[in-house]
Every structure is written in C-alpha cells, then in structure tokens.
Amino acid sequence: MRLPFLFLLILFSILTTRYFFFFSERHVYVVGDKISMEHTFLQEPKRNAFGQYFFVNDMLISLPLGQPIGYGEKVKISGVVTQIESKDKEALLTVKNSNVKKLPRNQFLAITGILRQKVISAFEMYLPPKESGLLLGIVLGIKDKIDTEYYQRLRDVGVLHVVAASGSNVSLVAGFLLGFFSLFVKRRVAILFTVLGISFYSLISGFDPPIVRASLMAIFAFAALAFGKQNYSAYILIVTAFVMLFIKPELISDSGFQLSFASTVGIIYIKPLVDRMMHLKVLKFVRDDIGTTVAAQLATIPIMLSAFSSYSLSSIAVNALLLWTIPPLMVAGGLASITSIVWAPLSFPFLLLAHPFLWYFETIVDLSSKFAGRLEVGSIPVTLLCGYYLLLLTCILATRKKT
Amino acid sequence: MRILSIIANLYFGNAQEDMKKYLLLFALSLFVLGTTAIYQYAKYTDKKLHITFCNVGQGDSIFIRTPQGADILIDGGPASNVLDCLANHMPFWDRDIEIIYLTHPDADHLTGLIDVFEKYNVLYFGTSDAPKDTDVFKQLNQHIAMESIKKNFIYRGDSVKLSDGVAIKTLWPTVEYTHSGEEDTNNYSLTQDLSYGSFHVLLTGDIPFQILNSIMPTLTDIDVFKPPHHGSKTGVDEYTFQHILPKAAVISVGKKNRYGHPNNGVLGILQQNNIPYYRTDEMGDIEFVTDGKTWKIK
C-alpha cells in the first residue's frame, strides 16, 4: 500500500510544481497588448461567408477567405488585442487588424497533412457531404467537415462524443493493429508497431484531447502488457492524466479533456455496478451500450451541465440506438482510410459498406432531434459539483467493500 | 482484476466472435445498399424533368435533374445547406454535376457553391460578366482554376440543348449591357428560360423589374415563374404580368429574414393576377416534376 501511495504523492507534487510555474509565468492578455505569436494548425480554421476564424490562447483570430490554411501549417500572428461581443453577448478577445504570415511547415506534419487530405478527398468523393463529414468525425475525429447546424444537432441529442473519435474508437484501432501485426511478428514487436500506429492515428486526428487520452492509455496499457505488469493497469488513467497535464497544463479547463477522463472513470468504476443492477433481457443487443452510456453519463453530468448549461434527456436512449453502429463504421471507415492513402478508388467498396450505417445514424439523429427534450440550467455552484462527486465516490467505495 | 478484464476486453475483445458479428452486419449493409440502389435508380430515371427550388434560407439555389440524369445547379445559396438539397434529390452514387450557373456573384447566391465545388465533380461553369471583387468570389474562382473547370460568361442568345430535350435559353444580360459600367450586380443576373416539351420555367436571379419587363414580351407561355430577388418589391411591378401569366410562382426566401422579403405588395400583385405562389420558407424544398406536357408539385 505504501509504494502506490508514494508514487501518487510524487506525481501530485510534480504536477503542483508544474502548475505553480505555469500560472506564475503565464501571460494574461489584455486589451491594447501588442502580440506576436506562432501557431501550428492541427485542425483547419472554421469558415463562413465572411472569412475564416480560429482560436489561439482563447483569442479569436480572423483570416480572409482568400488565404487558405491547411492542416500542419505554421503561422506567425501579430497585431493588437481588442475586445468584441460574441453572438452570446459575451466579451471576447480578438486581434485587431491581425497580420497572419505563413512560416515554413514542419516536414513531418506536411507529410501527415498530405495523407490526411488523401483520406478526406476520398471520403468526400465517394460519399454524400453529410455522410462523409460524419464518417470523418467518427473515424478520424475531424470535426470541421460536419456542418455547423448538424454539429449542433449532434450535441442536442447527446451523441457528439461519437464524432470525436473517442476512447472506444481508439481501442478498436489498437485491437485491429495488434491483431494485424501479431500475424507477422513476435508479440513484443507487434506491440511496438501498434504503439507507433496509435501515435500516428492520434497525430492525423489533430491531437484532440479525447483521442490523445485514449491513445496514451492504450500505449501505457500495452507497455504494461509487454513488461508483464498487467496489475498496474489501474494506474494507467492517472499516469495518462499526469502526462497530458504536465505537457499542456491549460487542458485542465478544457471540457473535452474533463469529459474524456470522467467518462473513462465512469466506464471503469461505475459500469460494473450499473451492469449488476440492469436486468434487460429483452434488450440484450444494446444492454452493454446502455450500461456504458449510463455509467459514463453518471460520471459526466455535472461537467456537461457546467460546460453546455444543458443536458439532453433522450441521450441514453439515442446512444443505445446508435452506439452499435460505431464498430462496423470504424472497421469500414478505417479500411477505407488505409486504402485511400494507397489509391482512392480502392476505398470505394468500404465506403459503400459504411453508407447504410451512416443513413441509419443520420435518421436516428434527425428524428430524435425533433423530439429531444433538453434540461436547461444556469451556472452550477462548485460546492454542488464537489458534493455530487463525493456522493458518487461514496457509492462506489461502499459497493466495492460489500463485494 | 475486474478493471484489468474491462481494459483487456476494451482493447482486444473476442476476435472470432467479432468477425462473425461484422460479417453479419456487412451482409445486412449490402442488402440495404442493394435495395436502396434499386429504389433510387427507379426514382431518378423516371424519364421526367425534376426542378427543385432548394430551401437554402435567404438566398437562391435551384437544382435540376433532367430525364436522362444530367444534373444542373443554378446558384448555391448563402451557405453549405445546399448540399442537403443535392443529397436529397440525387442518387447516392452520383458525384457529378454537369452544369453550374451562377446568376450573379452576390453572397446569397454564391457562397454555397464553394462547398459544391469541393464535394462534387463539376464539369462546366457559366455566369454573368458582373463586376465583383469579394473574397468569397475570389475563392470560387480559385476553385474553378485549380480544378480546370470549363468556365464561360453567358449572354443573351446563348442556349444549351441537351439530348433529352431539356433546353436553357439565356434572355439577359446582353453583351452590350455588361460593358455599360453599371455597378449593381443584381442588374447582371442571368435570366433564363428552362424548357422541356411545352413546359417552361422562368428563372430570374435578382433582376430588377425594369429589365425583367423589357424581356417579358419575348417570352412564350411560362408555367413556373421565380419572382426575382426573393419577392422583393424591386423584382416585379403591376406591369410585369401584362405579357405572360405564369401558372405558379416560387419565392425562394429565408424564414424571418431581416429584409422583410417577400414584399406584401409583390404578394398582392401575384394574388391580383390569380397566380398561386409557393414559398421555400414555408414548404422547404419545392420540387416540380414534368413529362414535358403536364406537371405537378411534389
């Protein structure tokens, strides 16, 4: 018991020191500041009829439409910080008359960008726009190909996590790669190749927090497996959170990061309890999905309410209806991605196979968005959040002791 | 150990069982795909002309599918929602659009075309020679140049006749007018008579009534008329229908738009002339289907 405690204490101390330096050195921008900073695009800027826009350090930066920016491009942004009012009437910092100058692109990112573009082009060539956007989101976490209105609809019905190429998607990729490499090389080498494969997948997806979290977890899980230390798997989640926060401390306030971790904790610790309580013999086909959704939602409801001020009342039902389509979509979409890099027409049969699942997905989202009820709340006090999680922790510990 | 088994299950699963499940699901997928393909083939090769006024909000976009399956798009609306209209009125395997016309380069007619160019193979692009220098127009021209799409300026007298009998005759602008130095891009709107057999549709972009009225005497019977400029008072006046009386009018307009379109005066003129009108903000996509003799609204 002493060793794990010491281990956690060391991690906590390192992280606290990291945060101390992070907050003491962080520059808080105010109106009138002259800025000059560099930014690398791992997601393309958003576009509307008037121009392109993206966020750096919570500041809105605008670009003219005639200056196309692609994945992996590096730019230098200079200008003066100013304040505008957002659509929701909130104050928003932006850079007035921003000068965005392209810098030489990192060669590795340039190659990754070409591969990513090949996949996007093939999907868009062989699938209708809505379906291609959805599949790119599910398989690679590329969200900017989904139109804004549809994206909002996915959020309204509570299935946005599906198009973020979430943890279970990464686990499917990991399982597939390990199975594939194990056919040709020894297990340890296969694990090494799988880890490289997952890292590449994470890079192509644009280092979205949920994917990075799942990728790191998979990598640590494989490392534990390779060295015969399976019993350490309980610490994988903590080490993953530590690594991510150490590298990028500002992630602590990112709702994607919070949701990703809380839902994983929910699936690991709450799902077994939910499974024991559920006796849905009739719905055997979707029972596991319902259990996963309930567990993940129990662990994330306060974060969702804080981040979005609303909760979709139908999301458990909608998730139960949709989650079974994700594995076949990942398999078909994954094979289509690999083949499209070789030669675009090779991806056509796989994309055709994905098509009916995408229709089904869309139909369910469209129908449920018409009937979905939403629970709207204002701001939630921190004490209430803490109270909820303490209660949840007590329930988990009490049930574990009984068993 | 429970945690380990969950993680192991998450990462490795049961390969053999999974394989069986996937094969079953993909067999089901193939069945659905085959059935849908047969249904859509029958639906879209009915030897009839389909004209859809897309519900793109405050803007214009008209999609035409000819009896032999050629796809024509006139304007792209103000946003990417034109893609929904195309997806709903084209077979799922069809990624080609044979002709795109841009009536004039205003954002509410042009912006959606950028998404269309990105996601479909466009074979030909025609537009009026109107002066415009906006970013969005530059971006459209970049796409056209990058993809080496054939591009032409269209003038009065130009016409296209397809082998299945569908014809598009351009009535405005004249070559002389495009050199007039006029700055209002609406005045350059392509105004076109689309015909199939005895069925005629008059498509007008945002043309003002002063120009439209001068064209009207040259027209034959018009079945469907699109009042210019989303039903604005600049599009028609009481003299517009002296020469023709369309059997129906379609107003392409956004719900609760800030311009107050369609204008009540215009709706009054349509009513006075007993012309039934249909609005995209109220009905969504409005589709006309014709065999060249009779027509109906879907």
Chai-1 contact restraints between the chains, C-beta under 6 A:
chainA,res_idxA,chainB,res_idxB,connection_type,confidence,min_distance_angstrom,max_distance_angstrom,comment,restraint_id
A,A49,B,A107,contact,1.0,0.0,6.0,A-B,restraint_1
A,A49,B,T111,contact,1.0,0.0,6.0,A-B,restraint_2
A,P64,B,D135,contact,1.0,0.0,6.0,A-B,restraint_3
A,L65,B,D135,contact,1.0,0.0,6.0,A-B,restraint_4
A,L65,B,V136,contact,1.0,0.0,6.0,A-B,restraint_5
A,L65,B,Q139,contact,1.0,0.0,6.0,A-B,restraint_6
A,G66,B,D135,contact,1.0,0.0,6.0,A-B,restraint_7
A,G66,B,K138,contact,1.0,0.0,6.0,A-B,restraint_8
A,G66,B,Q139,contact,1.0,0.0,6.0,A-B,restraint_9
A,E124,B,K119,contact,1.0,0.0,6.0,A-B,restraint_10
A,P128,B,A87,contact,1.0,0.0,6.0,A-B,restraint_11
A,P129,B,L83,contact,1.0,0.0,6.0,A-B,restraint_12
A,P129,B,K119,contact,1.0,0.0,6.0,A-B,restraint_13
A,D147,B,S80,contact,1.0,0.0,6.0,A-B,restraint_14
A,S171,B,L10,contact,1.0,0.0,6.0,A-B,restraint_15
A,S171,B,Y11,contact,1.0,0.0,6.0,A-B,restraint_16
A,A174,B,Y11,contact,1.0,0.0,6.0,A-B,restraint_17
A,G175,B,Y11,contact,1.0,0.0,6.0,A-B,restraint_18
A,G175,B,F12,contact,1.0,0.0,6.0,A-B,restraint_19
A,G175,B,G13,contact,1.0,0.0,6.0,A-B,restraint_20
A,A221,B,I7,contact,1.0,0.0,6.0,A-B,restraint_21
A,Q230,B,L4,contact,1.0,0.0,6.0,A-B,restraint_22
A,S233,B,L4,contact,1.0,0.0,6.0,A-B,restraint_23
A,S233,B,I7,contact,1.0,0.0,6.0,A-B,restraint_24
A,A234,B,I3,contact,1.0,0.0,6.0,A-B,restraint_25
A,I268,B,I3,contact,1.0,0.0,6.0,A-B,restraint_26
A,I268,B,I6,contact,1.0,0.0,6.0,A-B,restraint_27
A,P328,B,L25,contact,1.0,0.0,6.0,A-B,restraint_28
A,V331,B,Y22,contact,1.0,0.0,6.0,A-B,restraint_29
A,L353,B,F26,contact,1.0,0.0,6.0,A-B,restraint_30
A,L353,B,S29,contact,1.0,0.0,6.0,A-B,restraint_31
A,P356,B,S29,contact,1.0,0.0,6.0,A-B,restraint_32
A,P356,B,V32,contact,1.0,0.0,6.0,A-B,restraint_33
A,P356,B,L33,contact,1.0,0.0,6.0,A-B,restraint_34
